[in-house]
């Protein structure tokens, strides 16, 4: 069944814009909830998958290695912990 998506992943995922200032200087953004599995956290910058970041589960903070420029958009997709 390669290529099929687990229906629980579709139903239970959060698609959010993390809080934080996008100004070309700030690189830290905070999720509203904790991901159930940090390995499943997906970060997108202007709709493109971004893998150049770190995540701190204690604070729910995403730190991008390069601060997004003014006008860019960041989005996080994940399943929240119970």
C-alpha positions as CSV (number, residue, x, y, z in Angstrom):
1,X,0.0,0.0,0.0
2,X,2.8,2.4,-0.8
3,X,1.9,6.0,-1.3
4,X,-1.3,5.9,0.9
5,X,-1.7,8.3,3.7
6,X,-2.9,7.2,7.1
7,X,-6.4,8.7,7.5
8,X,-5.6,9.6,11.2
9,X,-2.8,11.8,10.0
10,X,-5.1,13.8,7.8
11,X,-7.9,14.2,10.3
12,X,-5.8,15.0,13.4
13,X,-3.2,17.3,11.9
14,X,-2.8,21.0,12.7
15,X,-1.8,23.3,10.0
16,X,-0.8,26.5,11.7
17,X,1.2,29.7,11.3
18,X,3.6,29.7,14.4
19,X,3.8,33.0,16.3
20,X,6.9,35.1,15.8
21,X,8.0,38.2,13.9
22,X,9.0,37.7,10.3
23,X,11.4,40.6,9.7
24,X,14.7,39.1,8.3
25,X,16.2,39.0,11.8
26,X,14.0,36.8,13.9
27,X,14.4,33.0,13.4
28,X,12.4,31.7,16.4
29,X,8.8,30.8,16.0
30,X,6.5,29.1,18.6
31,X,3.8,26.5,18.0
32,X,0.5,26.7,19.9
33,X,0.6,23.0,20.9
34,X,3.2,20.2,21.3
35,X,3.6,17.8,18.4
36,X,2.8,14.2,19.3
37,X,5.9,13.1,17.4
38,X,8.6,15.7,16.7
39,X,9.9,13.6,13.8
40,X,6.6,14.2,12.0
41,X,6.8,18.0,12.4
42,X,6.8,19.6,8.9
43,X,7.9,23.2,8.4
44,X,7.2,25.1,5.2
45,X,8.6,28.5,4.1
46,X,6.6,30.1,1.3
47,X,5.0,26.7,0.7
48,X,8.3,24.9,0.3
49,X,9.4,22.2,2.7
50,X,12.0,23.5,5.0
51,X,14.4,21.1,6.8
52,X,17.0,23.5,8.0
53,X,15.7,24.1,11.5
54,X,15.8,22.8,15.0
55,X,12.9,22.2,17.4
56,X,12.8,22.5,21.2
57,X,10.0,20.3,22.6
58,X,10.3,22.0,26.0
59,X,9.3,25.4,24.6
60,X,7.5,24.4,21.3
61,X,10.0,26.6,19.5
62,X,11.1,26.2,15.9
63,X,14.5,27.9,15.2
64,X,15.2,28.3,11.5
65,X,18.9,28.4,10.6
66,X,18.2,31.4,8.4
67,X,15.7,34.0,9.4
68,X,12.8,34.5,7.0
69,X,12.8,37.7,5.1
70,X,10.0,40.3,5.5
71,X,7.0,39.1,3.5
72,X,7.8,35.4,3.7
73,X,5.3,33.0,5.2
74,X,6.0,30.1,7.6
75,X,3.7,27.2,8.3
76,X,4.0,24.2,10.5
77,X,2.0,20.9,10.1
78,X,1.9,18.3,12.8
79,X,-0.3,16.0,14.9
80,X,-0.8,17.5,18.4
81,X,0.0,15.5,21.5
82,X,-3.1,14.2,23.4
